[in-house]
Amino acid sequence: MASSNELISKAVMVRMLRLGLNQKTLAKKAGISTSSLNHYLTNKIGWQVSVLDKLLAPLKWDSLADIFTAANDENNVISALAA
């Protein structure tokens, strides 16, 4: 079973793909370094709420609840594929 950090990372990466954003562009729009974003996305460090807040607008999400809903959706997809 994937951890919450892994699910958030997957949700963010799927959203990036859907919006045509790469890590460099997202990091710049969010005001964080590309290396920091990479560490979050590869689960080298756990997601912080303050960082997720910075990603909301560039990823066109309205609230943290949208991120967690997307992460839950990714968990459902992973579970369905594993069945």
CORSULQUI-V874757 format. One record per helix or strand of 3 or more residues. SS is the DSSP state (~ for helix, > for strand). FROM is the first residue (numbers start at 0). TO is the last residue. If there is no record, write none. Layout:
# CORSULQUI-V874757
ss | from | to
SS | FROM | TO
SS | FROM | TO
This chain:
# CORSULQUI-V874757
ss | from | to
~ | 3 | 18
~ | 22 | 29
~ | 33 | 40
~ | 48 | 57
~ | 63 | 81
